[in-house]
């Protein structure tokens, strides 16, 4: 009998470089593969200065980015804002967005609903 997994450390999961990004490393903390989540996905993302998510959108997926450390510039629907720790941006499904580190490093939690899973059909360059 297998025991369900509910606790995940960033050290437990491999890092990867997501599509439509440069200079970033993501770690999928909560996902169908890690804990069996069906309706959302939580990623720890780290980007270096001047790097991040290029203009892209996610058909059928809502996205939230919560800044943990550093500062980043987010762009969505003609709005631009610099974000720091404790601040959040919401990217509606199907809407092009950009997210760029403006300090040496930015660390954030990225939440997708439903899960993104790096499916090429779910992350389209704008």
N, C-alpha and C positions, 0 to 999 in steps of 0.2 A: 504494500500500500504506500503510495506517495503522499508526502505532506505538501500542502499548498504553501507557496512562498508569499509573504506579505511585506517583508522588510528588505530593502535594497540599499546598498551603499554604492557611491560612484565607483569605488574600487572593484565592485562585483561585475561591472559591465564594461565591454570594450568601447573605446571612442571611435568615432567615424567622422568623416567630413561630408556634410550634407550637400545635396544637389543645390545649385543656384546660390552657393555661398563661397567665400574665399577666406582663408585665415581663421577658420573656426573649427572647433572640435566639440562634438555633441556626445552625450552619453544618455541612452534611453533607459530611464529609471523605472517608469511605470508604463507597461505596454502589454499587449496580448502575450508576448513571449516571456516577459520577466515575471509578471504576477497574474496574468490571465485577464487583465482589464479588457473590457469589451467596448466601452463608450468613450474612453479618453486615453491620452498618452501624455506623460510628463517627461521632459528632457532637460538635462543640465547642459547648458550651452556656454562656451567660452570663446570669445573673439578677441583678436589683437587689434590695436589702434589702426583705424582706417579700413578695417576688414569687417565682414559680416554678411548679411543677406542681400543679394542683388535683387533688383525688381523682379518679383514673381508673385504668383497667386496660387491658392489651393481651392480647386473646385470641390464644393460640398464639405469643406472643413473650416471650422472656426478656430482661431488661434489667439492665444493670450501670451504675452511676454512680460514677466515680472523680473525687474532688475534687482539682483542681489548685491553686486559690487561693481564699482566703476560707473562710467556714464556712456550713454549711447544716444544716437539720433534716430528717431523713428519717423517714417513718412507713410501716410495712408490717406487716400481720398483728398489730396491737396493740402492736408494738414501736416505740419512738421513740428516736432517737439523734442527737446533734449530731456532725457530721463536719467534719474539717479536711483540709488538704492531705495527700495520700498515703493517705487512707481511702476505703473503698469500701462501697457498699450493693448488694445483689442483690434485684431484684424478680422473683419467679417469674411465669411466664405466668398470666394471668387473675386475678392478685391485685391488689386496689386498693392504691394507694400515693400518697403526697404527698411533695413535695420543695420546701423553702422556704429562700431565702437569709436568713441571719441577720446577715451583715455587709453593708457597703455594696454589695459585688459578690461574687459567687461564680462561679468559672469551673470547668467540669468536662468530662470526656469521658463521653459517653453511648454505650453499646454495646448494640445490639439484635441478637438472633439468633432467627429470620431477620430480614432487613431490614424496618423499619417503613414507611419511605417516606411517612409522613403519610397513610396510607390510613385514611379515617374508620371503616372496619370494624375496624381494628386498634388504635384508641385510643378507648376508650369511657368517658364520664364515669360516675363511680361514684355 
